[in-house]
Amino acid sequence: IRVGSQVLTVIGFLNDAVTSPILGIDFNRSIIVPFAAARRLLPSASISGVAALLSPGSDDTQSSKAVAEYFDRRMTDGTMQVRTARQLIDNIDRQMGIYAALILGIGAVSLVVGGVGIMNVMLMSVLERRHEIGLRIALGARRGHIRLMFLCEALVLSFVGSAVGTLVGYLTGWIFATGSGWQFE
């Protein structure tokens, strides 16, 4: 094949590979060339990353140490990091924990704001319905009956608000997932 002004010889094809979100490389749309050929093709070819697949049963910790020692002896300048899949997964787990805590905090604030909103609505309802309350007391209602009436109204208001909020949340999630091509669960 011709790449720019260089002619390269195809020596093989890789089997179809699953795209790894950790590596960020789609091997199904990539070509692999020797480093010397890359220097001829690119004006400033340099090694920016190396991905390796360990043989089954290998210890990733020992292998990463051996790779780090190998490159430390041969590198004259620059820095290098060796990360194993286990370390990448641990980092992702920590990030997901942070995101979960953040979402929990946002949910808690939302619940407090919702509770304050319901409290204000009920307070205004009591103030606006003083005549109704007085009439009910005049007809024989006790304080517990009045309290029960407002607690039932607050409970209905909370359940309806929660149901509508849950429905809107699920609908928004479904629209976002469908628009992004993700599976909605």
Backbone as ProteinMPNN parsed JSONL, in Angstrom:
{"seq_chain_A": "IRVGSQVLTVIGFLNDAVTSPILGIDFNRSIIVPFAAARRLLPSASISGVAALLSPGSDDTQSSKAVAEYFDRRMTDGTMQVRTARQLIDNIDRQMGIYAALILGIGAVSLVVGGVGIMNVMLMSVLERRHEIGLRIALGARRGHIRLMFLCEALVLSFVGSAVGTLVGYLTGWIFATGSGWQFE", "coords_chain_A": {"N_chain_A": [[0.853, -1.174, 0.0], [0.373, 2.319, -0.506], [1.473, 4.947, 1.392], [1.405, 8.191, 1.74], [4.366, 9.226, 0.326], [5.63, 6.866, 0.622], [6.038, 3.346, 0.144], [4.51, 0.598, 1.47], [4.633, -2.775, 2.583], [2.146, -5.168, 3.022], [2.007, -7.481, 5.539], [0.341, -9.065, 6.967], [-2.873, -9.645, 8.521], [-4.812, -8.546, 11.264], [-6.982, -10.342, 13.462], [-10.492, -9.643, 13.946], [-11.03, -7.315, 16.502], [-12.165, -6.481, 19.778], [-13.035, -3.221, 20.627], [-11.147, -1.454, 22.936], [-12.045, 0.457, 25.637], [-10.305, 1.317, 27.554], [-7.706, 1.391, 26.501], [-8.147, 3.042, 24.333], [-7.827, 2.585, 21.656], [-8.745, 1.604, 18.443], [-8.352, -1.276, 17.084], [-9.391, -2.412, 14.822], [-9.454, -0.457, 12.942], [-6.886, 0.304, 12.457], [-3.406, 0.515, 11.494], [-0.413, -1.292, 11.815], [2.864, -0.495, 12.068], [6.407, -0.912, 11.703], [8.73, 0.766, 13.93], [10.837, 2.072, 12.623], [9.788, 2.464, 10.062], [7.695, 4.156, 10.727], [9.117, 6.426, 11.461], [9.995, 7.235, 8.964], [7.584, 7.913, 7.799], [6.302, 9.817, 9.416], [6.862, 13.15, 10.543], [7.79, 13.67, 13.157], [8.151, 11.168, 14.692], [7.475, 9.34, 17.579], [7.512, 7.23, 20.463], [4.637, 7.0, 22.162], [3.022, 5.426, 23.634], [2.651, 2.094, 24.791], [1.084, -0.953, 24.387], [0.466, -4.024, 25.902], [-0.155, -7.525, 25.893], [-0.578, -9.89, 28.31], [0.544, -13.23, 28.777], [-1.592, -16.038, 29.516], [-1.987, -16.661, 32.989], [0.153, -15.165, 33.834], [1.76, -12.961, 36.154], [0.598, -9.82, 36.732], [1.649, -7.729, 38.239], [4.399, -8.356, 38.67], [5.158, -8.476, 35.99], [4.718, -5.828, 35.147], [6.63, -4.517, 36.694], [8.958, -5.621, 35.607], [8.828, -4.66, 32.973], [8.992, -1.904, 33.455], [11.58, -1.736, 34.577], [13.093, -2.611, 32.375], [12.667, -0.554, 30.47], [13.562, 1.654, 31.933], [16.322, 1.25, 32.035], [16.97, 1.74, 29.396], [15.999, 4.217, 28.578], [16.851, 7.545, 27.87], [15.926, 10.119, 28.204], [12.935, 11.829, 29.319], [9.805, 10.646, 30.723], [8.159, 7.769, 32.128], [5.338, 5.672, 32.518], [4.033, 2.739, 33.86], [1.179, 0.941, 33.683], [-1.143, -1.359, 34.859], [-3.952, -3.382, 33.834], [-5.481, -3.955, 36.061], [-4.829, -1.815, 37.776], [-5.859, 0.31, 36.278], [-8.576, -0.35, 36.317], [-9.055, -0.162, 39.074], [-8.658, 2.599, 39.392], [-10.812, 3.539, 37.864], [-12.907, 2.504, 39.386], [-12.566, 4.017, 41.747], [-13.116, 6.576, 40.727], [-15.785, 6.197, 39.983], [-16.882, 5.842, 42.503], [-16.539, 8.41, 43.537], [-18.218, 9.826, 41.797], [-20.654, 8.608, 42.468], [-20.949, 9.459, 45.125], [-21.15, 12.196, 44.664], [-23.539, 12.33, 43.176], [-25.264, 11.311, 45.107], [-25.081, 13.36, 47.002], [-26.206, 15.485, 45.515], [-28.771, 14.449, 45.199], [-29.596, 14.398, 47.899], [-29.622, 17.129, 48.54], [-31.595, 17.914, 46.755], [-33.809, 16.562, 47.846], [-34.031, 17.885, 50.323], [-34.584, 20.497, 49.441], [-36.986, 19.978, 48.128], [-38.53, 19.158, 50.337], [-38.59, 21.531, 51.847], [-39.964, 23.09, 50.043], [-42.465, 21.779, 49.987], [-43.167, 22.19, 52.666], [-43.469, 24.979, 52.706], [-45.595, 25.279, 50.896], [-47.618, 23.949, 52.3], [-47.712, 25.541, 54.61], [-48.624, 27.97, 53.533], [-51.044, 27.029, 52.632], [-52.343, 26.47, 55.049], [-52.476, 29.056, 56.133], [-54.065, 30.362, 54.227], [-56.415, 29.01, 54.479], [-57.713, 29.554, 56.841], [-60.322, 30.282, 57.489], [-61.77, 28.022, 56.711], [-60.665, 26.144, 58.465], [-61.479, 27.221, 60.905], [-64.263, 26.962, 60.614], [-64.523, 24.168, 60.512], [-63.616, 23.524, 63.076], [-65.611, 24.763, 64.509], [-67.706, 23.122, 63.852], [-67.074, 20.875, 65.238], [-64.681, 19.528, 64.848], [-61.591, 18.244, 65.944], [-58.265, 19.268, 67.043], [-56.487, 17.287, 66.206], [-57.851, 16.193, 64.032], [-57.712, 18.27, 62.171], [-54.955, 18.502, 61.92], [-54.437, 15.95, 60.817], [-55.774, 16.211, 58.382], [-54.167, 18.103, 57.007], [-51.707, 16.762, 57.038], [-52.346, 14.543, 55.469], [-52.834, 15.845, 53.028], [-50.236, 16.843, 52.553], [-48.872, 14.437, 52.324], [-50.09, 13.307, 50.035], [-49.378, 15.271, 48.169], [-46.578, 14.968, 48.251], [-46.253, 12.29, 47.331], [-47.385, 12.442, 44.752], [-45.714, 14.368, 43.6], [-43.256, 12.983, 43.789], [-43.8, 10.759, 42.16], [-44.257, 11.97, 39.658], [-41.763, 13.225, 39.326], [-40.063, 10.962, 39.277], [-41.044, 9.673, 36.975], [-40.473, 11.629, 35.009], [-37.683, 11.655, 35.281], [-36.974, 8.981, 34.535], [-37.955, 9.016, 31.909], [-36.364, 11.027, 30.769], [-33.829, 9.83, 31.074], [-34.215, 7.57, 29.428], [-34.614, 8.791, 26.907], [-32.12, 10.052, 26.586], [-30.371, 7.812, 26.654], [-31.315, 6.307, 24.46], [-30.891, 8.154, 22.391], [-28.128, 8.239, 22.479], [-27.432, 5.768, 21.694], [-27.204, 3.767, 23.569], [-27.931, 1.032, 25.805], [-30.908, 1.03, 27.604], [-31.553, 0.654, 30.984]], "CA_chain_A": [[0.0, 0.0, 0.0], [1.122, 3.576, -0.544], [1.155, 5.897, 2.449], [2.182, 9.362, 1.354], [5.312, 8.868, -0.734], [6.251, 5.606, 0.999], [5.344, 2.118, -0.212], [4.617, -0.371, 2.55], [4.192, -4.126, 2.238], [1.255, -5.768, 4.011], [2.52, -8.824, 5.861], [-0.674, -9.844, 7.653], [-4.069, -8.968, 9.008], [-5.229, -8.92, 12.609], [-8.37, -10.768, 13.606], [-11.345, -8.601, 14.494], [-10.771, -7.118, 17.925], [-13.111, -5.636, 20.498], [-12.43, -1.931, 20.954], [-10.91, -1.315, 24.37], [-12.168, 1.849, 26.078], [-9.173, 1.652, 28.426], [-6.568, 1.755, 25.652], [-8.521, 4.106, 23.41], [-7.335, 2.219, 20.326], [-9.617, 0.713, 17.685], [-7.444, -2.068, 16.265], [-10.046, -2.739, 13.559], [-9.243, 0.659, 12.02], [-5.497, 0.715, 12.663], [-2.323, -0.234, 10.861], [0.737, -1.42, 12.709], [4.086, -0.404, 11.263], [7.626, -0.867, 12.518], [9.092, 2.124, 14.34], [11.682, 2.685, 11.584], [8.886, 2.93, 9.001], [6.96, 5.304, 11.259], [10.013, 7.582, 11.389], [10.011, 7.712, 7.573], [6.263, 8.421, 7.442], [5.894, 10.946, 10.248], [7.982, 14.065, 10.766], [8.339, 13.556, 14.52], [7.649, 9.916, 15.265], [7.976, 8.99, 18.903], [6.678, 6.252, 21.139], [3.857, 7.66, 23.21], [2.35, 4.421, 24.438], [2.861, 0.692, 24.424], [0.081, -1.847, 24.968], [0.95, -5.4, 25.889], [-1.072, -8.555, 26.357], [0.15, -10.898, 29.066], [0.131, -14.613, 28.544], [-2.424, -16.515, 30.621], [-1.288, -17.11, 34.19], [1.243, -14.254, 34.207], [1.494, -12.027, 37.244], [0.658, -8.483, 36.157], [2.508, -6.869, 39.057], [5.789, -8.658, 38.332], [5.388, -8.107, 34.589], [4.831, -4.373, 35.044], [7.936, -4.143, 37.244], [9.988, -6.01, 34.639], [8.753, -3.719, 31.848], [9.509, -0.619, 33.931], [13.036, -1.857, 34.696], [13.638, -2.712, 31.02], [12.684, 0.766, 29.832], [14.387, 2.563, 32.737], [17.718, 1.07, 31.635], [17.181, 2.153, 28.008], [15.526, 5.58, 28.324], [17.823, 8.582, 28.2], [15.204, 11.297, 28.664], [11.492, 11.633, 29.376], [9.264, 9.861, 31.826], [7.398, 6.607, 31.703], [4.445, 5.069, 33.496], [3.547, 1.405, 33.517], [-0.082, 0.714, 34.378], [-1.774, -2.635, 34.527], [-5.41, -3.297, 33.721], [-6.013, -3.938, 37.428], [-4.692, -0.449, 38.275], [-6.822, 1.142, 35.554], [-9.908, -0.668, 36.83], [-9.128, 0.429, 40.412], [-8.858, 4.046, 39.203], [-12.187, 3.741, 37.403], [-13.765, 2.257, 40.55], [-12.481, 5.19, 42.626], [-13.854, 7.662, 40.082], [-17.208, 5.902, 40.076], [-17.25, 6.123, 43.893], [-16.66, 9.873, 43.663], [-19.439, 10.216, 41.089], [-21.804, 8.145, 43.26], [-21.074, 10.37, 46.269], [-21.627, 13.474, 44.137], [-24.952, 12.179, 42.836], [-25.966, 11.18, 46.377], [-25.17, 14.709, 47.568], [-27.19, 16.256, 44.741], [-30.083, 13.913, 45.564], [-29.936, 14.837, 49.254], [-29.977, 18.549, 48.455], [-32.894, 17.98, 46.08], [-34.836, 16.166, 48.805], [-34.195, 18.967, 51.297], [-35.269, 21.592, 48.758], [-38.369, 19.543, 47.94], [-39.199, 19.204, 51.639], [-38.829, 22.937, 52.183], [-41.037, 23.545, 49.146], [-43.737, 21.234, 50.481], [-43.467, 22.877, 53.919], [-43.968, 26.319, 52.386], [-46.923, 25.144, 50.294], [-48.563, 23.608, 53.361], [-47.855, 26.72, 55.467], [-49.509, 28.9, 52.83], [-52.366, 26.42, 52.616], [-52.944, 26.684, 56.379], [-52.783, 30.482, 56.294], [-55.151, 30.747, 53.33], [-57.632, 28.265, 54.789], [-58.068, 29.782, 58.241], [-61.784, 30.289, 57.634], [-62.197, 26.62, 56.642], [-60.253, 25.503, 59.71], [-62.391, 27.732, 61.956], [-65.575, 26.361, 60.402], [-64.438, 22.75, 60.905], [-63.542, 23.488, 64.536], [-66.947, 25.119, 64.996], [-68.576, 21.969, 63.629], [-66.717, 19.803, 66.149], [-63.4, 18.874, 64.526], [-60.549, 18.462, 66.95], [-56.967, 19.67, 66.472], [-55.931, 16.106, 65.548], [-58.497, 16.056, 62.724], [-57.149, 19.319, 61.307], [-53.576, 18.079, 61.657], [-54.517, 14.802, 59.92], [-56.163, 16.711, 57.064], [-53.005, 18.722, 56.359], [-50.694, 15.731, 56.829], [-52.772, 13.763, 54.288], [-52.573, 16.675, 51.85], [-48.781, 16.869, 52.334], [-48.486, 13.111, 51.851], [-50.529, 13.189, 48.635], [-48.529, 16.17, 47.386], [-45.252, 14.35, 48.165], [-46.302, 11.112, 46.457], [-47.612, 12.872, 43.36], [-44.464, 14.996, 43.153], [-42.249, 11.928, 43.612], [-44.157, 9.957, 40.989], [-44.002, 12.776, 38.453], [-40.307, 13.377, 39.215], [-39.5, 9.675, 38.852], [-41.433, 9.473, 35.581], [-39.682, 12.551, 34.176], [-36.294, 11.176, 35.326], [-36.856, 7.791, 33.686], [-38.163, 9.415, 30.514], [-35.154, 11.741, 30.346], [-32.777, 8.817, 30.931], [-34.508, 6.753, 28.246], [-34.349, 9.616, 25.715], [-30.67, 10.231, 26.489], [-29.757, 6.52, 26.308], [-31.697, 5.965, 23.087], [-30.191, 9.084, 21.497], [-26.685, 7.938, 22.494], [-27.213, 4.399, 21.216], [-26.928, 2.913, 24.704], [-29.051, 0.22, 26.277], [-31.53, 1.645, 28.781], [-31.957, -0.313, 32.021]], "C_chain_A": [[0.893, 1.228, 0.0], [0.581, 4.484, 0.558], [2.022, 7.116, 2.208], [3.073, 9.002, 0.184], [5.982, 7.525, -0.465], [5.386, 4.425, 0.558], [5.612, 1.107, 0.901], [4.07, -1.715, 2.077], [3.332, -4.672, 3.366], [1.749, -7.186, 4.27], [1.491, -9.659, 6.615], [-1.834, -8.976, 8.084], [-4.375, -9.457, 10.409], [-6.659, -9.441, 12.563], [-9.179, -9.594, 14.141], [-11.139, -8.535, 16.001], [-11.852, -6.236, 18.514], [-12.396, -4.349, 20.877], [-12.323, -1.793, 22.468], [-11.065, 0.15, 24.764], [-11.003, 2.276, 26.97], [-7.99, 2.109, 27.593], [-6.886, 2.927, 24.739], [-8.036, 3.843, 21.999], [-8.354, 1.286, 19.682], [-8.723, -0.051, 16.72], [-8.067, -2.442, 14.926], [-9.859, -1.638, 12.516], [-7.808, 1.175, 12.109], [-4.563, -0.095, 11.775], [-1.159, -0.23, 11.838], [1.97, -1.452, 11.827], [5.286, -0.443, 12.188], [8.003, 0.582, 12.829], [9.952, 2.821, 13.287], [10.818, 3.199, 10.441], [8.087, 4.138, 9.469], [7.822, 6.559, 11.222], [10.092, 8.134, 9.977], [8.687, 8.384, 7.212], [5.896, 9.704, 8.176], [7.085, 11.849, 10.525], [8.593, 13.945, 12.163], [7.765, 12.313, 15.185], [8.288, 9.662, 16.617], [7.018, 7.978, 19.511], [5.945, 6.975, 22.264], [3.131, 6.659, 24.093], [2.642, 3.041, 23.897], [1.78, -0.111, 25.125], [0.594, -3.265, 24.839], [-0.129, -6.324, 26.425], [-0.256, -9.636, 27.041], [-0.355, -12.286, 28.704], [-0.683, -15.088, 29.739], [-1.583, -17.029, 31.789], [-0.159, -16.197, 34.62], [0.803, -13.344, 35.341], [1.669, -10.614, 36.714], [1.572, -7.551, 36.939], [3.984, -7.098, 38.721], [6.099, -8.256, 36.896], [5.542, -6.6, 34.436], [6.164, -3.885, 35.613], [9.048, -4.465, 36.264], [9.992, -5.058, 33.443], [9.33, -2.369, 32.263], [11.033, -0.66, 34.049], [13.696, -1.896, 33.316], [13.742, -1.328, 30.378], [13.509, 1.769, 30.619], [15.859, 2.468, 32.33], [17.98, 1.661, 30.248], [16.75, 3.59, 27.701], [16.591, 6.584, 28.751], [17.141, 9.85, 28.692], [13.714, 10.991, 28.653], [11.09, 10.805, 30.586], [8.414, 8.721, 31.272], [6.53, 6.138, 32.86], [4.039, 3.704, 32.981], [2.304, 1.178, 34.356], [-0.675, -0.608, 33.911], [-3.286, -2.421, 34.432], [-6.051, -3.237, 35.104], [-5.936, -2.523, 38.014], [-5.681, 0.485, 37.581], [-8.24, 0.904, 36.066], [-10.087, -0.1, 38.229], [-9.344, 1.935, 40.327], [-10.288, 4.344, 38.776], [-13.163, 3.522, 38.556], [-13.746, 3.44, 41.513], [-13.249, 6.368, 42.03], [-15.359, 7.436, 40.176], [-17.71, 6.135, 41.504], [-17.428, 7.619, 44.132], [-17.934, 10.349, 42.991], [-20.684, 9.803, 41.867], [-22.027, 9.065, 44.455], [-21.613, 11.73, 45.818], [-23.111, 13.405, 43.816], [-25.789, 12.034, 44.109], [-26.133, 12.552, 47.037], [-26.195, 15.569, 46.847], [-28.598, 15.785, 45.072], [-30.525, 14.378, 46.942], [-30.351, 16.307, 49.265], [-31.347, 18.704, 47.801], [-34.024, 17.602, 47.025], [-35.088, 17.258, 49.842], [-34.957, 20.129, 50.676], [-36.735, 21.236, 48.524], [-39.158, 19.591, 49.233], [-39.516, 20.623, 52.068], [-39.948, 23.491, 51.316], [-42.394, 23.056, 49.61], [-44.143, 21.929, 51.783], [-44.057, 24.26, 53.635], [-45.358, 26.26, 51.782], [-47.953, 24.846, 51.378], [-48.773, 24.784, 54.315], [-48.791, 27.733, 54.826], [-50.934, 28.357, 52.779], [-53.074, 26.629, 53.946], [-53.347, 28.14, 56.54], [-53.97, 30.905, 55.431], [-56.476, 30.093, 53.721], [-58.047, 28.418, 56.258], [-59.586, 29.746, 58.455], [-62.321, 28.853, 57.62], [-61.85, 25.885, 57.939], [-61.178, 25.93, 60.849], [-63.768, 27.112, 61.841], [-65.572, 24.899, 60.84], [-64.364, 22.626, 62.425], [-64.911, 23.807, 65.13], [-67.921, 23.955, 64.847], [-68.162, 20.755, 64.456], [-65.414, 19.083, 65.832], [-62.381, 19.209, 65.605], [-59.254, 18.854, 66.233], [-56.329, 18.505, 65.712], [-56.534, 15.889, 64.166], [-57.922, 17.063, 61.723], [-55.721, 18.94, 60.915], [-53.554, 16.927, 60.652], [-54.873, 15.24, 58.494], [-54.947, 17.29, 56.331], [-51.874, 17.717, 56.127], [-51.056, 14.865, 55.622], [-52.529, 14.552, 53.003], [-51.079, 16.714, 51.524], [-48.297, 15.53, 51.796], [-48.876, 12.917, 50.389], [-49.654, 14.058, 47.739], [-47.131, 15.575, 47.202], [-45.251, 13.164, 47.211], [-46.503, 11.494, 45.001], [-46.345, 13.52, 42.808], [-43.363, 13.973, 42.91], [-42.533, 11.105, 42.372], [-43.878, 10.721, 39.693], [-42.506, 12.965, 38.251], [-39.633, 12.1, 38.747], [-39.81, 9.416, 37.387], [-40.62, 10.372, 34.645], [-38.212, 12.112, 34.146], [-36.082, 9.962, 34.437], [-37.004, 8.149, 32.212], [-36.935, 10.149, 29.969], [-33.993, 10.779, 30.152], [-32.97, 7.965, 29.685], [-34.206, 7.527, 26.966], [-32.847, 9.78, 25.521], [-29.996, 8.94, 26.043], [-30.075, 6.144, 24.871], [-30.976, 6.867, 22.092], [-28.699, 8.816, 21.414], [-26.38, 6.539, 21.99], [-26.867, 3.432, 22.333], [-28.159, 2.089, 25.035], [-29.595, 0.848, 27.549], [-31.955, 0.546, 29.748], [-32.464, 0.445, 33.209]], "O_chain_A": [[2.035, 1.177, 0.455], [-0.619, 4.748, 0.633], [3.23, 7.084, 2.443], [2.589, 8.524, -0.842], [6.822, 7.091, -1.253], [4.158, 4.495, 0.595], [6.757, 0.801, 1.23], [3.149, -1.768, 1.262], [3.735, -4.646, 4.529], [1.892, -7.987, 3.346], [1.732, -10.837, 6.879], [-1.784, -7.748, 8.021], [-4.218, -10.64, 10.71], [-7.452, -9.024, 11.718], [-8.623, -8.662, 14.721], [-11.081, -9.558, 16.683], [-12.39, -5.357, 17.841], [-11.277, -4.384, 21.39], [-13.3, -1.994, 23.189], [-10.311, 1.0, 24.29], [-10.746, 3.47, 27.122], [-7.338, 3.098, 27.928], [-6.002, 3.717, 24.406], [-7.853, 4.781, 21.222], [-8.778, 0.303, 20.289], [-8.373, 0.462, 15.658], [-7.343, -2.76, 13.983], [-10.085, -1.869, 11.329], [-7.552, 2.354, 11.862], [-4.87, -1.214, 11.363], [-0.959, 0.725, 12.588], [2.112, -2.312, 10.957], [5.183, -0.044, 13.347], [7.646, 1.502, 12.093], [9.817, 4.027, 13.078], [11.091, 4.272, 9.903], [7.831, 5.051, 8.684], [7.307, 7.65, 10.975], [10.236, 9.342, 9.786], [8.664, 9.319, 6.412], [5.247, 10.582, 7.607], [8.199, 11.363, 10.722], [9.803, 14.106, 12.32], [6.984, 12.408, 16.132], [9.506, 9.761, 16.769], [5.857, 7.886, 19.114], [6.562, 7.492, 23.196], [2.675, 7.006, 25.183], [2.853, 2.851, 22.699], [1.581, 0.036, 26.331], [1.099, -3.66, 23.787], [-0.912, -5.95, 27.298], [0.642, -10.227, 26.441], [-1.524, -12.479, 28.372], [-0.491, -14.601, 30.853], [-0.597, -17.74, 31.596], [0.441, -16.423, 35.671], [-0.373, -13.004, 35.467], [2.764, -10.242, 36.291], [2.203, -6.671, 36.353], [4.73, -6.141, 38.512], [7.185, -7.749, 36.615], [6.398, -6.138, 33.682], [6.762, -2.95, 35.08], [9.98, -3.678, 36.101], [11.06, -4.69, 32.953], [10.078, -1.756, 31.502], [11.704, 0.294, 33.655], [14.743, -1.281, 33.113], [14.776, -0.974, 29.812], [14.108, 2.663, 30.02], [16.561, 3.478, 32.285], [19.112, 2.048, 29.956], [17.112, 4.123, 26.652], [17.156, 6.489, 29.841], [17.705, 10.58, 29.507], [13.28, 10.01, 28.049], [11.927, 10.335, 31.356], [8.014, 8.723, 30.108], [6.93, 6.197, 34.023], [3.738, 3.539, 31.799], [2.357, 1.217, 35.586], [-0.698, -0.917, 32.719], [-3.817, -1.409, 34.89], [-7.052, -2.546, 35.296], [-6.873, -2.079, 38.677], [-6.273, 1.352, 38.223], [-9.012, 1.848, 36.23], [-11.165, 0.4, 38.55], [-10.123, 2.493, 41.099], [-10.905, 5.289, 39.266], [-14.135, 4.264, 38.695], [-14.789, 3.828, 42.04], [-13.952, 7.078, 42.749], [-16.119, 8.373, 40.42], [-18.843, 6.578, 41.694], [-18.344, 8.043, 44.836], [-18.655, 11.18, 43.543], [-21.659, 10.552, 41.925], [-23.166, 9.414, 44.765], [-22.431, 12.339, 46.507], [-23.862, 14.323, 44.147], [-26.896, 12.568, 44.187], [-27.199, 12.867, 47.567], [-26.961, 16.295, 47.48], [-29.514, 16.595, 45.212], [-31.692, 14.714, 47.141], [-31.32, 16.679, 49.926], [-32.161, 19.521, 48.232], [-35.079, 18.236, 47.018], [-36.236, 17.523, 50.198], [-35.863, 20.686, 51.295], [-37.62, 22.074, 48.695], [-40.316, 20.009, 49.244], [-40.595, 20.887, 52.597], [-40.782, 24.265, 51.785], [-43.363, 23.816, 49.628], [-45.321, 22.225, 51.988], [-45.039, 24.658, 54.262], [-46.212, 27.085, 52.105], [-49.04, 25.424, 51.377], [-49.89, 25.005, 54.783], [-49.655, 28.295, 55.499], [-51.903, 29.11, 52.869], [-54.268, 26.93, 53.976], [-54.438, 28.432, 57.03], [-54.791, 31.716, 55.859], [-57.541, 30.572, 53.333], [-58.656, 27.519, 56.837], [-60.069, 29.244, 59.47], [-63.204, 28.502, 58.403], [-62.65, 25.099, 58.447], [-61.607, 25.105, 61.656], [-64.382, 26.77, 62.852], [-66.524, 24.442, 61.474], [-64.975, 21.727, 63.004], [-65.324, 23.207, 66.122], [-68.857, 23.823, 65.635], [-68.817, 19.714, 64.393], [-65.082, 18.106, 66.503], [-62.331, 20.333, 66.106], [-59.151, 18.787, 65.008], [-55.696, 18.719, 64.678], [-55.845, 15.462, 63.239], [-57.681, 16.727, 60.564], [-55.328, 19.04, 59.752], [-52.737, 16.929, 59.732], [-54.339, 14.707, 57.521], [-54.732, 16.991, 55.156], [-51.161, 17.81, 55.128], [-50.181, 14.493, 54.841], [-52.071, 13.994, 52.005], [-50.696, 16.627, 50.357], [-47.427, 15.478, 50.927], [-48.08, 12.419, 49.593], [-49.237, 13.621, 46.666], [-46.56, 15.667, 46.116], [-44.356, 13.039, 46.376], [-45.861, 10.931, 44.114], [-45.95, 13.248, 41.675], [-42.618, 14.081, 41.936], [-41.618, 10.784, 41.612], [-43.323, 10.164, 38.745], [-42.022, 12.875, 37.123], [-38.729, 12.145, 37.912], [-38.935, 8.985, 36.635], [-40.137, 9.918, 33.608], [-37.567, 12.189, 33.1], [-35.12, 9.914, 33.67], [-36.266, 7.643, 31.367], [-36.52, 9.913, 28.834], [-33.251, 10.891, 29.177], [-32.012, 7.671, 28.971], [-33.607, 6.98, 26.04], [-32.354, 9.658, 24.399], [-29.143, 8.961, 25.156], [-29.188, 5.706, 24.139], [-30.5, 6.395, 21.06], [-28.066, 9.123, 20.404], [-25.216, 6.157, 21.869], [-26.29, 2.376, 22.072], [-29.272, 2.398, 24.609], [-28.836, 1.163, 28.466], [-32.647, -0.393, 29.355], [-32.86, -0.16, 34.205]]}, "name": "protein", "num_of_chains": 1, "seq": "IRVGSQVLTVIGFLNDAVTSPILGIDFNRSIIVPFAAARRLLPSASISGVAALLSPGSDDTQSSKAVAEYFDRRMTDGTMQVRTARQLIDNIDRQMGIYAALILGIGAVSLVVGGVGIMNVMLMSVLERRHEIGLRIALGARRGHIRLMFLCEALVLSFVGSAVGTLVGYLTGWIFATGSGWQFE"}
